[in-house]
Amino acid sequence: MVTERLTFMTDQVVTRFAPSPTGFLHIGGARTALFNWLFARGRDGKFLLRIEDTDRERSTAEATEAILRGLAWLGLDHDGEVVSQASRAERHVEVARELLARGQAYKCFSTQEEIEQSRNQARAEKRSTYFQSPWRDADPETHPDLPHVIRLRAPHDGVTIIRDEVQGDVTIRNDQIDDMVLLRSDGTPVYMLAVVVDDHDMGVTHVIRGDDHLNNAARQQLVYQAMGWQVPVWAHIPLIHGPDGKKLSKRHGALGVDEYQAMGYPAAGLRNYLARLGWSHGDAEFFSDAQAIEWFDLKGIGRAPARFDFKKLENICGQHIAASDDAALLHELSDFLSIIGEPALSDRKTEMLRAAMPFLKERAKTFPDLIEKANFIMADRPIRPDEKAAKALDPASRGILNELTPHLQNASWTRADLEQLLNRFAEAKGTKFGKLAGPLRAALAGRMATPSVFDMMLVLGRDETLARLSDTAQT
């Protein structure tokens, strides 16, 4: 983690993703990271990563690692080192002390009991319950030698305008903004101060985050102004909702990025879907990373919450699987098998999968789909037919397959010759190839829903095909 004061060039776009390491990488957080990544990458900018670990009780190293793994799997690479917010506490304190010296902040000695009493009185008088500290304008000579906090001296007149690239101009009356605490009575900085200091020191030009932070922006903007710092471009994006229109939660399904990886969604498909979730470029639904980087802009983000739709996710993922390079897809499939605890593929099965990938990937929407279609490769001899396949292997069918085997032993193992041989054999038996295909599927794959019989035979090869037919005859 980086601990020194950070400075970056400010004449280029700089975005950041700043998760709290208190759990998994939420799917909503992943979309926020993606939007920041796309915006920076499309403008030759920097995409930075900061871990906001100031909550020492809830922050864990395991959660940080989970976030880093999730971002790595999604392919969202960041620039520079990961920044730990907690390690920069001295810098946050330094800024608070500077604000105090400038008269932009003040010491407040009010106790929690006094603050609560003030609020209760305000409620009784139907006034704003924002605490108005009696120490705001007190003469420093009257300060007692007691514990105190440091508060920002916020303006109480006029308005603060958040010029937001997504929400438009948001106007907040200053009499609705309290003098927020900058340093607690134990001298530790608060999160609201730390965020501003870190974003400034990291050179962040665009703050793209969930609209649940919109209320924070007004108070944070006051810190920028009090320090004479340039306010970043704000862009508060709507949260993700479930299909029922309510905030996305566990009841709607998986929340963590790691769960989507374990369910077998390809990273490219999830990136595409998340990019399209709340942002649009014309009518484009399916697009590459290069296109997303070129097209992404803040104006394309809608103000309404996006609704998560698993069917659309699967559709997009299916298109990405079909369009993927076979070798890359095989590599990602191997990683998926490792994630779910399956043994590594043997060299033989890897070669067969590589040969079969062009037809396996055509209609698969997830890696489990792909594995299901590749069951004839993944299964080991002797093939155990399921209930439907077992019915197709009645004594008559086994007899026909037994007669077919000698014809295949000397066949030229090409698609054209195999098609010709099997059609002639079926004709000689007074039937059509379709009647022969069922028992062949059952013998070669142990099920009835399989790729083409000829595709399977070519991938398995002569020896494996004959061995499986021999096993069936002997059963």
Disulfide bonds with the S-S distance in Angstrom:
none
